[in-house]
């Protein structure tokens, strides 16, 4: 006879005034949502007291990921884009999830192209980045990581 698995010990509740270290925004798939996501990340980063250079880079890269989701995801009307920021001890992970299963592929833009540099910018400025199918459900998540220097 097998014994049932033990329940994990209850975790202490965080203080109601504690700043969350993992936050997600669900936004309509619309061009205005790109700017809204950047504003929300900037406000959250301020409460986390992140260095300005990390904030500026994170906001820029989130804008690129959101723009790609808005412009390139082939999804039905009404689908959302999800932006997420997770702060760990030494890094910030920013991700965007959409309902299109197609993983992005970086391309080399010609000098006179007006678009096509988003993922190249992410690759150049992030400490790491990638894309993966959603673990549960339809779509994909494209993410990047930025190191956060110790205070």
N, C-alpha and C positions, 0 to 999 in steps of 0.2 A: 504494500500500500504506500502510495506517494504522499508525502506531506506537502500541504499547500505552501507556496512561497510566502515568506514573511513580509508583512507590510513595512514599507520604509518608515523610519522614525519621522514624526512631524517636524517640519522645518520651522524655525522661529519666524514669526511674521515680521516683515520689514516695517520700519517706522512709517507712519502715514506721511511724514514729511520727507522721506527718502526720495532722492531723484532716481527715476528708473534708468537702468543701464541698457535697456532693450526697448526700442519703441518702433512702432509701425504705423504708417499712414496709408489708408486706402483712398485712392483718388480716382475721379472719372478719367477715362482715356480721352483727354482733351489737351490742347496746347497750353491752356492756362494752368494745368496741373503741374507742368514742369517748373514754373516760377513758384507756385505754391509749395512744392516739395523742397525747393531750395530755401525758401523762407523758413519753413518748419525745421529743417535741419540746422540752419544757422541759429535759430532760437534755442533748439535743444542743445547744440554744442556750447552755447553760451552758458546754459545751466550746468553743463559738465565742466566748464572752465578749461576748455581745450585751447592749446596755443593757436594764435590767429593763423599761422601758416598752415596748420593742419585743417582748420575750419575752411579756409579759402580753397584749398585743394579738394577737400571732401565735397563742398558745395558745387564746385565746378564739375567734378566727376559724377556726382548724383545727377546734375543737369544733363550730362551726356547720356547717362544710362536711361533716364526718363525720356529724353528726346528720342532715343532709339526705340524704346517701347511704344511711344506714341506714334512715331512715323512708320515703323517697319512691322509691328505685330499685325498679322492678318487674323483678326478676331471679329466676332459679331459686335454690332453696336451695343453699347451699354456695359461692356466689360470694363473692369477696373484695372488700374495699375497699382501695385503695392510697393511702397518705398519703405525700407527698414534700415535702422542704424543700431548697431550693437557696440557698446564700449566695453572693452576688456582692459586688463591691467596695462598692456603695452601697445594696444592697437585699436583702431576703429574700423569696423566692417560695415560697409554701405552696400545695400543690394536693392535691386528692382525686380519684381516678379510680374509677368504678364501671362496671358492665356494662350500664347502661340508656342507650339512645341519646337519650332525651328531655332536651333542654337545659332548665335551670331558668329560670323566669320570676319575677322579684320580684313580690310582691303587696303590697297595702296592707292591713295587719291592722287590724281594728276595735279600738277602745280596750279592749273586754272580751275579745278573743281571747286565748287562752293560748299560741298558737303563731303562726307565720307572719311572724316578724320577722328570721329568720336572714340572708337575703340583704340586707335593708335594713341590718342591722348591718354586714355585710361591706362594702357600698357606702359606708357612713358612715365606717368606721374604716380601711379599706385605702386606699392611695394609688392603686391600680388593681385591677381584678378582671375576670374574664370566665369564659366557659365555651366549650368547643369539643369537637367529636367527636374521639375518639381517632384519631391519625394512622394507626395500624395496628391494626385490630381493632374489636371491638364496644365500645360504651360512650362515655363522655364524661369530660372532665377539667374540674373547676371549680377556679379558682385565684385567688389574691390576692397582691398585692405590697405590702410595707411598706418604706419607706425606712429605711436604717440610717445614723445620723449618723456622721461621721468621728470616730475616737477622739481 
